[in-house]
Amino acid sequence: MELPLAVAAATRSSLVGSLLRTAFSSHRQTAVTFLRGLSCSELECLAEFEGSCAIESQEVVALNAYRLLEDFFEPSVSERWCNSEDRAHKTVLVLTWLEYSRSAVDYPSPVSARASV
């Protein structure tokens, strides 16, 4: 294995490991399956979002990660999200991650709530 490939594999492994620690234990196997199909860029986005959640949870007792989506993907906050197609793709990615990694009962999402009405 060449050095750049080894570094990419180590980075990917670290990102997956870190993200799995944020998933509820009852959802880890499903989360592993989901994370296996993602690119490093997608994994980095999820890790950044989870980091934002960790920071915000220090200030908010009952943090709902779904409420952070709008601010996290706001183009005026970060130039990274100026590309609307990438922003839309990554928003769907984060929404999907939240569904895979958290229990709808313990951590209701707007998507789950609407589906049950």
N, C-alpha and C positions, 0 to 999 in steps of 0.2 A: 504494500500500500504506500503510495506517495505521501509525503508530508502534508500537502494541502488537503488531500482526501482524509487523512487521519485527523487533522484539525477539524474539518467539517463534520466528521463522524462524532468526534468528542463533543463538539458544540451541540450537535443535534441530540446526542444522548443526554447532555446536561439540561437542555431545554425540556426534553420529554420528562426527565426525572423531576425537575422543578415543577412542571405543570401537573404531574400526577400527584404531587404532594398537596396541591390545592383542591383536588377532586375529592368528593366524599368517598370514603372507603368502599361503600356499597356500589359505587359507580366506576371504580378504577379499571376493571377489565374492559368495560365498554369504552372508557376514555383511552386506554392503550390502543385499542383497535382504531379509534378515531384518529389519534395522533400519528399513528404509523403512516397514514396516507398524506401527511402534510409536508410542505416544503419548509426549508429553514426560515424563509421570510414569513411564512404563516405562523410557524412556531414562535418566532420572535415577536410577532404582533400579539399573540395570545399571552406570552410572558410579560410584555409591556402592559397589557390590560390588567393582568393579575397583579402586577406591581402597583398599578394605579389603585386597584381595589384595596390592596394591603395598606397603602398610604392613607386612603380615604377612611378606612375602617378605624384608624386611630382617632379620628375626629367624630365619626358617626357610629353610634352603638349598634343600631339595626340597619346596617348597610345593605342596600339592594343593588347588586352590580348592574342590573338592567338600566337603572337610572343614571349610571355613569356613561353609558354608551354615547349619548349625544355630545357630552363635553369631551370625551376621549377622542371622538372622530371629527371634532370641529376643525375645519380647515384654517380658520383664523388663529387657532391656537398653535398649530403645527403645519409647516409647509409640506410635511409628509403626506397629508391628506388632501392636497389640492387636486389630485387626479381622482375624479368622481368615480371612475370605474374601479380603481383599486380600493377606494374608500367603501364603496358598496360591497365589493367582494369580501373585504376584511370585516365589515360590519356583520354580514351573514355568517362569516366564519366564527366570530366571537359569539353571536347568538346561538349557533350550533354547539359550540364548545360549552356554553353555559347549560344547555339542555343535556349534553352528554355527561357533564361533570358534577351536576348538582341535582338533587332530588326535587321533583316538582312539588312534592308535599312539604319538604323542609324549606324550600327556597323557590316559591312560586314565581313563574315568569309571566309576563303579559301574554305570551303566546299560549301557554298552558291554560291561563285563566280564561282567555277568550274561547278556547276550544271546548271548555267545559260548560259554557253558557248555553 
